[in-house]
């Protein structure tokens, strides 16, 4: 949350809220954000447009929901009035352009990452002659745990089912990535809790997300 443009006397009245969930999720699954724009608060201050959402359609959906409840969303890097319920046609146009740029920036990052991983995988395949290679060269938490279980296939199967269930709950919006990381770490009996990125990797490795 950003306090720029807010009077010092008003800052004490602000309530700081953190939503540890992907901005790519549909608005219906962002429960905490929905509560913020249900009309309880007159203004909601956001650090940047990309933290609000990463798709232009989602940003417009948020604006319309806030508009219906009379809530003004103030985004620090998007101007003071572009999310106002009484935004002018020019301000609406500005908001949509900024939203499109935000989505474009995300798409570029995803494309670069995907292209880089494919190129590295192809290079490793050429060097090793193997059809399947580990691009990052490191074993995941799950791989380490499965190795530790050795030939106990029953425990391996049970563990995978438990982790898959947790990942599916996260995908449906029942858990944040950090909550998934905490629960999955406990399930695998890790000495040190895995991070958010490791939780994403886990969900991908189990085929819950792509």
C-alpha positions as CSV (number, residue, x, y, z in Angstrom):
1,X,0.0,0.0,0.0
2,X,1.3,3.5,-0.8
3,X,0.6,6.6,1.3
4,X,1.8,9.1,-1.3
5,X,-0.5,12.0,-1.7
6,X,-2.2,11.4,1.7
7,X,-2.1,14.1,4.4
8,X,0.0,13.3,7.4
9,X,-3.0,13.7,9.7
10,X,-4.9,11.1,7.7
11,X,-2.1,8.4,7.6
12,X,-2.9,7.3,11.1
13,X,-6.4,6.3,10.0
14,X,-5.0,4.0,7.2
15,X,-5.2,0.3,7.6
16,X,-2.3,-1.6,6.0
17,X,-3.4,-4.8,4.2
18,X,-1.3,-7.4,2.4
19,X,-2.8,-9.9,0.0
20,X,-0.3,-12.8,-0.6
21,X,-2.0,-14.2,-3.6
22,X,-1.5,-14.2,-7.3
23,X,-2.8,-11.2,-9.2
24,X,-3.6,-13.5,-12.1
25,X,-6.4,-15.2,-10.1
26,X,-10.0,-14.2,-10.9
27,X,-11.5,-11.5,-8.8
28,X,-14.0,-14.0,-7.2
29,X,-11.1,-15.9,-5.7
30,X,-9.4,-12.8,-4.2
31,X,-11.5,-12.7,-1.0
32,X,-9.4,-10.2,0.9
33,X,-9.5,-7.7,-2.0
34,X,-13.2,-8.1,-2.5
35,X,-13.7,-7.1,1.2
36,X,-11.7,-4.0,0.6
37,X,-13.8,-2.8,-2.3
38,X,-17.3,-3.8,-0.9
39,X,-18.0,-0.2,0.2
40,X,-16.6,-0.5,3.8
41,X,-13.8,1.9,2.8
42,X,-14.1,5.0,0.8
43,X,-10.6,4.8,-0.6
44,X,-8.1,1.9,-1.1
45,X,-4.5,2.8,-1.8
46,X,-2.4,0.5,-3.9
47,X,1.4,0.5,-4.3
48,X,1.4,-0.1,-8.1
49,X,-0.9,-1.2,-10.9
50,X,0.9,-4.5,-11.4
51,X,0.3,-5.5,-7.8
52,X,-3.4,-4.9,-8.2
53,X,-3.7,-7.2,-11.2
54,X,-1.7,-8.4,-14.2
55,X,-4.4,-8.6,-16.9
56,X,-6.2,-5.6,-18.4
57,X,-9.6,-7.4,-18.2
58,X,-9.1,-8.1,-14.4
59,X,-8.2,-4.5,-13.8
60,X,-11.4,-3.3,-15.5
61,X,-13.4,-5.9,-13.5
62,X,-11.9,-4.5,-10.3
63,X,-12.7,-0.9,-11.4
64,X,-16.3,-1.9,-12.1
65,X,-16.7,-3.7,-8.8
66,X,-15.3,-0.7,-6.9
67,X,-17.5,1.7,-8.9
68,X,-20.6,-0.2,-7.9
69,X,-19.8,0.0,-4.2
70,X,-18.6,3.6,-4.4
71,X,-15.0,2.8,-3.5
72,X,-12.2,4.8,-5.0
73,X,-9.0,2.8,-5.8
74,X,-5.9,5.0,-5.8
75,X,-2.9,3.5,-7.5
76,X,0.4,5.3,-6.7
77,X,1.8,4.9,-10.3
78,X,-1.4,5.4,-12.2
79,X,-2.6,8.9,-11.3
80,X,-5.1,9.9,-8.6
81,X,-8.3,9.8,-10.5
82,X,-8.1,7.1,-13.1
83,X,-9.9,4.6,-10.8
84,X,-12.4,7.1,-9.4
85,X,-16.1,6.1,-9.7
86,X,-16.6,9.5,-11.5
87,X,-13.6,9.1,-13.8
88,X,-13.9,11.1,-17.0
89,X,-13.7,9.5,-20.5
90,X,-10.1,10.7,-20.7
91,X,-9.3,9.1,-17.4
92,X,-11.0,5.9,-18.3
93,X,-8.9,5.8,-21.5
94,X,-5.7,6.4,-19.5
95,X,-6.6,3.6,-17.1
96,X,-7.2,1.1,-19.9
97,X,-3.9,2.1,-21.6
98,X,-2.0,1.6,-18.4
99,X,-3.7,-1.7,-17.8
100,X,-2.8,-2.9,-21.3
101,X,0.9,-1.9,-20.7
102,X,0.9,-3.8,-17.4
103,X,-0.4,-6.9,-19.2
104,X,2.1,-6.5,-22.0
105,X,5.0,-6.2,-19.5
106,X,3.9,-9.5,-17.9
107,X,3.5,-11.2,-21.2
108,X,7.1,-10.2,-22.2
109,X,8.5,-11.5,-18.9
110,X,6.7,-14.8,-19.3
111,X,7.8,-15.1,-23.0
112,X,11.4,-14.4,-22.2
113,X,11.4,-16.9,-19.3
114,X,9.7,-19.6,-21.4
115,X,12.0,-19.0,-24.4
116,X,15.1,-19.1,-22.1
117,X,14.1,-22.4,-20.4
118,X,13.4,-24.0,-23.8
119,X,16.7,-22.8,-25.2
120,X,18.6,-24.1,-22.2
121,X,16.8,-27.4,-22.3
122,X,17.6,-27.8,-25.9
123,X,21.3,-27.0,-25.2
124,X,21.4,-29.5,-22.4
125,X,19.8,-32.2,-24.5
126,X,22.4,-31.6,-27.2
127,X,25.2,-31.9,-24.7
128,X,23.9,-34.9,-22.7
129,X,22.0,-36.7,-25.4
130,X,19.1,-37.2,-23.0
131,X,15.5,-36.4,-23.9
132,X,14.7,-35.2,-20.4
133,X,17.0,-32.9,-18.6
134,X,16.8,-30.7,-15.5
135,X,17.2,-27.1,-16.6
136,X,18.0,-25.5,-13.3
137,X,20.3,-28.4,-12.3
138,X,18.9,-28.6,-8.8
139,X,16.6,-31.2,-7.2
140,X,13.3,-30.1,-5.9
141,X,12.2,-30.6,-2.2
142,X,9.8,-33.4,-3.4
143,X,12.6,-35.2,-5.2
144,X,14.8,-35.1,-2.1
145,X,12.0,-36.5,0.0
146,X,11.2,-39.2,-2.4
147,X,14.8,-40.2,-2.5
148,X,14.9,-40.3,1.2
149,X,11.9,-42.7,1.2
150,X,13.8,-45.1,-0.9
151,X,11.8,-48.1,-2.1
152,X,8.8,-47.4,0.1
153,X,6.3,-46.9,-2.8
154,X,3.3,-46.9,-0.5
155,X,4.6,-43.9,1.5
156,X,5.6,-42.2,-1.8
157,X,2.1,-42.6,-3.2
158,X,0.5,-41.4,0.0
159,X,2.7,-38.3,0.1
160,X,2.1,-37.4,-3.5
161,X,-1.7,-37.7,-2.9
162,X,-1.5,-35.4,0.1
163,X,0.6,-32.8,-1.7
164,X,-1.6,-33.0,-4.8
165,X,-4.7,-32.3,-2.6
166,X,-3.0,-29.3,-1.0
167,X,-2.0,-27.9,-4.4
168,X,-5.6,-28.3,-5.7
169,X,-6.9,-26.4,-2.7
170,X,-4.5,-23.6,-3.5
171,X,-5.5,-23.6,-7.2
172,X,-9.2,-23.2,-6.2
173,X,-8.3,-20.2,-4.0
174,X,-8.5,-22.0,-0.6
175,X,-4.8,-21.3,0.1
176,X,-2.2,-18.6,-0.7
177,X,1.1,-19.8,-2.1
178,X,2.8,-19.1,1.2
179,X,0.1,-21.1,3.1
180,X,0.7,-23.9,0.6
181,X,4.4,-23.7,1.2
182,X,3.9,-24.0,5.0
183,X,1.5,-26.9,4.8
184,X,3.5,-28.8,2.1
185,X,6.7,-28.3,4.2
186,X,5.0,-29.8,7.2
187,X,3.7,-32.7,5.1
188,X,7.2,-33.5,3.8
189,X,8.7,-32.9,7.2
190,X,11.2,-30.4,5.9
191,X,13.6,-28.9,8.4
192,X,13.3,-25.5,6.8
193,X,10.0,-24.2,5.3
194,X,10.1,-24.0,1.5
195,X,9.5,-20.6,-0.1
196,X,6.7,-19.4,-2.4
197,X,8.6,-20.2,-5.6
198,X,9.2,-23.7,-4.4
199,X,5.5,-24.1,-3.8
200,X,4.8,-23.1,-7.4
201,X,7.4,-25.6,-8.6
202,X,5.8,-28.3,-6.5
203,X,2.3,-27.6,-7.9
204,X,3.8,-27.7,-11.5
205,X,5.7,-31.0,-10.8
206,X,2.5,-32.6,-9.6
207,X,0.6,-31.5,-12.7
208,X,-1.9,-29.3,-10.8
209,X,-0.9,-26.2,-12.7
210,X,1.0,-25.7,-15.9
